[in-house]
């Protein structure tokens, strides 16, 4: 009987507005198949990772607060058991500068400039002279932390950028995409490279900085996927494999928006901690469980 760890975060990290709805049904589905499965927090110092045949990373959402520690955990635990998705892929995916590699491979990506000093950021902000809004966020981050939507001349934009830079981070600067602000972002979910479902998450950012409603709160709704979006997701995964030299990941979430100005573009490829919203698509739980067993 294989023993499988579903890797998560300590329970008190989750909130009512942002719960982990995926781990419990996945653990239950694995147990129903005769597997000894349990959720384990990646920072649990009592965990014996060598006792597991496989550790499947699912919701280590506090990794951004402990990025170096998480990277060290990948190395240490990877020497004790098999981790999926692959630790090498996770390390690559932790820093959103991977978007530059995907863009070089021909994937359409939301227009982004990258800044490691204040002078560069100031110059880029000045180029948005049409008075439009911009998005400021860090290259390493999750859950919209340190992410804001500002008028390009809003002092808050530079203040947030400085905070990211002062913390040793790289600043991403993107134009506001109206369709994104209208809540038209789609999350395209794949398991073993095959599209399973798609969800619209709704808009998160408030103009002037911060989150709508003051807290991180998604309003996920299952939506359809057209042929162009499905093909786009396949191209992204192919580009990921080409860039990393790794095989198709066990799971992945491809975040896209179809915009009037830029066409269909990639926002992020979430390859180690995406919410799958399994409570909305319970039939996908069995697909996920079978895919995990296929990797044991």
C-alpha angles and dihedrals in degrees: 000000000000119000116219131187119207101208117223143143130275110284097244091062093070122081136202088253093048110028129164103249097165109063101060097053091043092052090047092051092050092048090050086059093055096262123138098232134164141162113253127185110234090225093051102126091196094058116114100210092181088068091067127082090206138010114203113198110221117147114005087147097159091061090102089064090051104029097152091045091050091050089051090048090055091054096043097043093040088063090056103043142355115280127202130233089039113264090231090057091046093053090050092047096048091075114057090214082093084084089073090058092049091048090051087053090058102266114140106239130186105268107268137173121198125218134189097172137042096242091058092048092049092051092050092048090051090055090063087077096149091084092247127144126262137199120232119194141146124261089232112048147099140202092033090289112166089005123131143172112219143162102261091245094046110121087222091069093059092040092056091044091052091050091054092047093046088055090056094256135134117245121227115206119194134169117248110262108211093212090055092051087049090059097253097131113126128206110210112200125207134185117193087350095304122117111243106172145327133232134196108217101192127233117308109178125081120211111255093036136297132058130304107265090012096270137073105264126157122199099204118196125179110243137179127261124220125214093259093055092047091051090047091055090051091051091051093052091047090051090049091054091047093049096046102031089230131126124254109300121245089242140002142171118214112200114204142163128199106221132186092225103039104021121223107348138177117246098178141338105220106202106164114024111025121144108238096195089224090171087071095047107032091169089067091061090074092046090053093046093050091048090053091050089050089061097050 
